[in-house]
């Protein structure tokens, strides 16, 4: 697994939100939802179906549950992580969940 390149802002936000490096790397590796969110950025996350996937469950075990509800925002140009957040399903998070 390749370790994601985080911006300084992403490092601060990940630390504040308790999102550790392996969670970010795992989301980027296994994400099945990719949503353009503007300003040249893309949101990556795992769908509920992906979290229930038996092959992925065998690979990650109990750690898989930690990936649910976390969104990783990356710059399209260089793939660096711009920020990370917990998607709680509120109105402000719709931007990161919409389908295109």
C-alpha positions in Angstrom: 0.0 0.0 0.0 1.3 3.4 -1.0 1.1 6.1 1.7 -1.0 9.1 0.6 0.6 12.5 0.4 -1.2 14.9 2.8 -1.3 18.6 2.6 -0.6 20.5 5.9 -4.3 21.2 6.1 -5.2 17.6 5.7 -2.7 16.5 8.4 -4.2 19.0 10.9 -7.8 18.0 10.1 -7.0 14.3 10.2 -5.4 14.8 13.6 -8.3 16.9 14.9 -10.8 14.4 13.7 -9.0 11.3 14.8 -8.5 9.9 11.3 -5.3 7.9 11.2 -3.1 7.3 8.2 -4.0 3.7 7.5 -7.7 4.8 7.3 -6.9 7.4 4.6 -4.7 5.0 2.7 -7.4 2.2 2.8 -10.1 4.6 1.6 -8.0 5.7 -1.3 -7.2 2.0 -2.1 -10.7 0.6 -1.8 -13.1 3.5 -2.5 -15.9 2.7 -4.9 -17.5 6.2 -4.8 -15.7 9.1 -6.5 -17.5 12.5 -6.6 -16.2 15.8 -8.2 -16.6 18.5 -5.5 -15.3 21.6 -7.3 -12.1 23.5 -7.2 -10.3 20.6 -9.0 -11.0 18.2 -6.1 -12.6 14.8 -5.9 -14.2 13.1 -2.8 -13.5 9.4 -2.2 -15.4 7.1 0.1 -16.8 3.6 0.5 -20.4 2.8 -0.1 -22.4 0.7 2.4 -22.3 -2.1 -0.1 -18.5 -2.0 -0.3 -18.2 -2.0 3.5 -20.3 -5.2 3.5 -18.2 -6.9 0.8 -17.0 -10.3 2.1 -13.6 -10.2 0.3 -12.8 -6.7 1.7 -14.0 -7.9 5.1 -11.6 -10.8 5.0 -8.8 -8.5 4.0 -9.3 -5.8 6.6 -11.3 -7.6 9.3 -12.7 -5.4 12.1 -10.7 -2.4 10.8 -13.2 -2.1 7.9 -15.8 -0.5 10.2 -13.5 2.4 10.8 -13.7 3.3 7.0 -17.4 3.9 7.0 -18.5 7.5 7.1 -15.0 8.9 6.3 -14.5 11.0 3.2 -11.1 11.8 1.7 -10.8 14.9 -0.6 -8.0 14.8 -3.1 -6.7 17.3 -5.7 -7.3 16.0 -9.2 -4.0 17.3 -10.6 -1.5 15.6 -8.3 -3.7 13.3 -6.2 -2.6 14.8 -2.9 -5.0 14.7 0.0 -6.5 18.1 0.6 -8.7 17.3 3.6 -10.5 14.5 5.4 -13.8 14.5 7.2 -16.5 12.4 8.8 -19.6 12.3 6.7 -22.4 12.5 9.2 -25.2 12.7 6.6 -26.2 16.3 7.3 -27.2 18.8 4.7 -23.6 20.3 4.5 -22.2 16.9 3.5 -24.5 16.5 0.4 -21.8 18.0 -1.7 -19.5 15.1 -1.0 -22.1 12.4 -1.5 -23.9 13.5 -4.7 -23.7 11.1 -7.7 -22.5 12.2 -11.1 
